Amino acid sequence: MRHTDAIVVGAGPNGLVAALTLARAGLKVDVYEAASDPGGGCRTAELTLPGFRHDVCSAVHPLLLASPAFRDIDLSSRGVRLLTPVVAFAHPLDGGRSASVGGTVAEVAASLGVDAQAYTRTFGSIVRDADKILPVFLGTMRSVPRHPIAAAEFGLRALSSAQALAGRFRSEEARALIAGAAGHSMLPLNAPLSGAFPRLFGALAHRYGWPVVEGGSAAVVDALVADLTSLDGRIETNCLVKNLADLPPTPTVVLDVTPRQLLDLAGDQLPRSYARALARYRYGPGVCKVDWALDGPVPWAATTCRHTVTVHVGGTFEEVALSEADVNAGRHPDRPYCLVTQPCVVDPGRAPKDRHTLWAYCHVPNGSDVDMTDRIEAQIERFAPGFRDLILARSTTTATATEAHNPSYVGGDISAGAATLRQMVFRPTVRWNPYRTALRGVYLCSAATPPGGGVHGMCGLGAARTALHDVGQQRGTRSSS
Ligand SMILES: Cc1cc2nc3c(=O)[nH]c(=O)nc-3n(C[C@H](O)[C@H](O)[C@H](O)COP(=O)(O)OP(=O)(O)OC[C@H]3O[C@@H](n4cnc5c(N)ncnc54)[C@H](O)[C@@H]3O)c2cc1C
C-alpha cells in the first residue's frame, strides 16, 4: 500500500466515478476492490458458453445518457458505443398482443387507441420537461431545483401509486405498460411512489431511448479505469476490506458500500445514534437472475417484442401487481413478473453468428435461495412459444448467490435499499449531506445514497464533491464544488 490522499473501497460505477472525480482534482487515489475484476454491477462475462458475452448485472443504460456525472466523462473517446433500439421497452400479452414505448409521445399514443389521450395527458408534459425534471431525480434531493415549478408538479404526481396511475387507462395494453415500468421499483403496485417509476422511465425512454453498450456494460468500466489510471489512480482487486482500521492512514476514505456493510467495517468506531440509524436502513426484495445462450432470437408472438432489448414479461396489470405483492409479502410468485433483456437485437457481436444471449430476472423475497429458473422460463415460453427449444445453456444466480458475488447486494437487493418514500428522500439516514458519515473523512458513495440504484455515477460524484469540499476547508482553500 502506497501513500495516498484518498482511498475508495469498492470499484462499482459509483466508486469509480468517485475515484475519478478525486483524481481529477489532483488527489492520489487508490481503489480496493473485493472481486477479481473492477465494475461491481457493471461487468460482462462469458457466463454460459465460450463466445457468449453476458452482462452480469446492469445491461440497459438510459441513466448513463441522462446522468450529469457522465457528461464530463468522454466515454466515446475510450471506444464506448451505445446502441439504442427503436423500441425502448415492450410488454407482451396473451394472444400475441403487446404494447410498447419508443419514438415520440404522439406515436405511442396513436398505438394505444382508446388510451391515446390519456397517454398524451400523462406523458406529454413530463417528456417536454424531461431536461428540467430528470436532473432533480438524479441529484441529492437536498438542493433547491433549478426549475422548481416543473419539479414540484412532477414530485406531487410521483407520490402516487402505479395502481392510481393505471386507473387513468382503460385498455389492458396501456395498463400493462404502466405495470411493467412500475415493477422496476420492487414496490407493491399500490404503494406510494410506485407510480413515479413509469413516469421517470417513460421520460427516459422518450428523451434518450434505452440503449445497451456495444460488447457489454463492462466497456463503461474499462473506460473509467483507463481514465483513472491515466491520472495515477490505482486499483487493487481481490482485496476485501474487512475493517476500516486495516486501511493505511488516509485523510479521505470513500466507501462504495451500503449501511449494513458500514456497520461491519466500522461498527465499533461509530457513534451509537448513527449506528442505530444505519441499522434501521431497510433493504428491498432480492432477485433471481438467469442468463441463457440461445440458438436464435426469442420467438416472441408479438413482433414488437422482437425489435426491443427490454421486455417486461408478466401479463396484465393485475398479474404483475399480484406477483409484486407476493414478493413483498415474502412469497415466491408462481407466475413472476420478469425483466428480460435481449442485447443481440442491436448488438449481434455478443454471441457467435446467428446465436443470441438472453438475461432475465424476477423479484424474490430478500435473502431467498429459491431457484426461479423454471418459473421464469415458463413465463417467457407463454409469450414466445418455442423459446425453450432454443436453449443451449443457462446460468442461474439466486438472491443469496447475488450477495455472495457482491456484498453490496444485501439479500440479493440490487437497488442497495428499498425504494420507500422515506429512503428515496433520506437515503441512507436523515442527514443534510447524505454522503458524509459520522466519521470524519469517511464518506458513503454507493447506491444506498441519493439518487439510488442504477449506473449513473451520481452517488460517486456527490460523495467525491463533498469530500473535496471538506479537504478544501481543512486546507483553508476554497473548493469549486
Ligand atoms: C441483475 C442486475 C441487473 C441490473 N440492471 C441494471 C440495468 O439494466 N441498468 C442500470 O442502470 N442498473 C442496473 N442494475 C443496478 C446497478 O448495477 C447498480 O445500481 C450499480 O452497479 C450500483 O453501483 P455501485 O457502485 O453503487 O455499487 P456496485 O456496482 O454494487 O459496486 C460495489 C463494489 O464494491 C465492492 N465491495 C463491496 N464491499 C467491499 C469491501 N468491503 N471491500 C472491497 N470491495 C467491496 C463490490 O465487490 C463491488 O464491486 C442492475 C443490478 C443487477 C444486480
The ligand as an SDF file (V2000), in Angstrom:
LIG
                    3D

 53 58  0  0  0  0  0  0  0  0999 V2000
  -29.0070   -8.2970  -12.0420 C   0  0  0  0  0  0  0  0  0  0  0  0
  -28.8670   -6.8010  -12.0520 C   0  0  0  0  0  0  0  0  0  0  0  0
  -29.3950   -6.0610  -13.0960 C   0  0  0  0  0  0  0  0  0  0  0  0
  -29.2640   -4.6730  -13.1220 C   0  0  0  0  0  0  0  0  0  0  0  0
  -29.7120   -3.9980  -14.2130 N   0  0  0  0  0  0  0  0  0  0  0  0
  -29.4580   -2.6660  -14.3200 C   0  0  0  0  0  0  0  0  0  0  0  0
  -29.6790   -2.0010  -15.5500 C   0  0  0  0  0  0  0  0  0  0  0  0
  -30.0610   -2.6180  -16.5500 O   0  0  0  0  0  0  0  0  0  0  0  0
  -29.4230   -0.6620  -15.6110 N   0  0  0  0  0  0  0  0  0  0  0  0
  -28.9360    0.0340  -14.5320 C   0  0  0  0  0  0  0  0  0  0  0  0
  -28.7120    1.2580  -14.6360 O   0  0  0  0  0  0  0  0  0  0  0  0
  -28.6840   -0.5980  -13.3530 N   0  0  0  0  0  0  0  0  0  0  0  0
  -28.9210   -1.9180  -13.2290 C   0  0  0  0  0  0  0  0  0  0  0  0
  -28.6030   -2.5970  -12.0830 N   0  0  0  0  0  0  0  0  0  0  0  0
  -28.2020   -1.8220  -10.8860 C   0  0  0  0  0  0  0  0  0  0  0  0
  -26.7560   -1.3480  -10.9560 C   0  0  0  0  0  0  0  0  0  0  0  0
  -25.9130   -2.4020  -11.3460 O   0  0  0  0  0  0  0  0  0  0  0  0
  -26.3390   -0.8350   -9.5740 C   0  0  0  0  0  0  0  0  0  0  0  0
  -27.2900    0.0900   -9.0910 O   0  0  0  0  0  0  0  0  0  0  0  0
  -24.9860   -0.1590   -9.6500 C   0  0  0  0  0  0  0  0  0  0  0  0
  -24.0000   -1.0700  -10.0690 O   0  0  0  0  0  0  0  0  0  0  0  0
  -24.6120    0.3930   -8.2850 C   0  0  0  0  0  0  0  0  0  0  0  0
  -23.3020    0.8720   -8.3520 O   0  0  0  0  0  0  0  0  0  0  0  0
  -22.4160    0.9930   -7.0450 P   0  0  0  0  0  0  0  0  0  0  0  0
  -21.0820    1.4910   -7.4720 O   0  0  0  0  0  0  0  0  0  0  0  0
  -23.1540    1.7810   -6.0190 O   0  0  0  0  0  0  0  0  0  0  0  0
  -22.3070   -0.4730   -6.4220 O   0  0  0  0  0  0  0  0  0  0  0  0
  -21.8620   -1.8420   -7.0630 P   0  0  0  0  0  0  0  0  0  0  0  0
  -21.9410   -1.8060   -8.5290 O   0  0  0  0  0  0  0  0  0  0  0  0
  -22.6410   -2.8730   -6.3400 O   0  0  0  0  0  0  0  0  0  0  0  0
  -20.3320   -1.9650   -6.6780 O   0  0  0  0  0  0  0  0  0  0  0  0
  -19.8930   -2.1290   -5.3510 C   0  0  0  0  0  0  0  0  0  0  0  0
  -18.4930   -2.7100   -5.4260 C   0  0  0  0  0  0  0  0  0  0  0  0
  -17.9000   -2.6550   -4.1280 O   0  0  0  0  0  0  0  0  0  0  0  0
  -17.2170   -3.8790   -3.8800 C   0  0  0  0  0  0  0  0  0  0  0  0
  -17.1600   -4.0330   -2.4260 N   0  0  0  0  0  0  0  0  0  0  0  0
  -18.2050   -4.0840   -1.5730 C   0  0  0  0  0  0  0  0  0  0  0  0
  -17.7590   -4.2300   -0.3090 N   0  0  0  0  0  0  0  0  0  0  0  0
  -16.3930   -4.2410   -0.3690 C   0  0  0  0  0  0  0  0  0  0  0  0
  -15.3630   -4.3580    0.5980 C   0  0  0  0  0  0  0  0  0  0  0  0
  -15.6260   -4.4730    1.9180 N   0  0  0  0  0  0  0  0  0  0  0  0
  -14.0670   -4.3550    0.1790 N   0  0  0  0  0  0  0  0  0  0  0  0
  -13.7600   -4.2080   -1.1450 C   0  0  0  0  0  0  0  0  0  0  0  0
  -14.7170   -4.1090   -2.1140 N   0  0  0  0  0  0  0  0  0  0  0  0
  -16.0110   -4.1200   -1.7220 C   0  0  0  0  0  0  0  0  0  0  0  0
  -18.0880   -4.9150   -4.5700 C   0  0  0  0  0  0  0  0  0  0  0  0
  -17.3520   -6.1050   -4.8360 O   0  0  0  0  0  0  0  0  0  0  0  0
  -18.4980   -4.1710   -5.8390 C   0  0  0  0  0  0  0  0  0  0  0  0
  -17.5710   -4.3610   -6.8770 O   0  0  0  0  0  0  0  0  0  0  0  0
  -28.6600   -3.9900  -12.0370 C   0  0  0  0  0  0  0  0  0  0  0  0
  -28.1080   -4.7300  -10.9890 C   0  0  0  0  0  0  0  0  0  0  0  0
  -28.1930   -6.1250  -11.0030 C   0  0  0  0  0  0  0  0  0  0  0  0
  -27.5240   -6.9160   -9.9140 C   0  0  0  0  0  0  0  0  0  0  0  0
  1  2  1  0
  2  3  1  0
  2 52  2  0
  3  4  2  0
  4  5  1  0
  4 50  1  0
  5  6  2  0
  6  7  1  0
  6 13  1  0
  7  8  2  0
  7  9  1  0
  9 10  1  0
 10 11  2  0
 10 12  1  0
 12 13  2  0
 13 14  1  0
 14 15  1  0
 14 50  1  0
 15 16  1  0
 16 17  1  0
 16 18  1  0
 18 19  1  0
 18 20  1  0
 20 21  1  0
 20 22  1  0
 22 23  1  0
 23 24  1  0
 24 25  2  0
 24 26  1  0
 24 27  1  0
 27 28  1  0
 28 29  2  0
 28 30  1  0
 28 31  1  0
 31 32  1  0
 32 33  1  0
 33 34  1  0
 33 48  1  0
 34 35  1  0
 35 36  1  0
 35 46  1  0
 36 37  1  0
 36 45  1  0
 37 38  2  0
 38 39  1  0
 39 40  1  0
 39 45  2  0
 40 41  1  0
 40 42  2  0
 42 43  1  0
 43 44  2  0
 44 45  1  0
 46 47  1  0
 46 48  1  0
 48 49  1  0
 50 51  2  0
 51 52  1  0
 52 53  1  0
M  END
$$$$
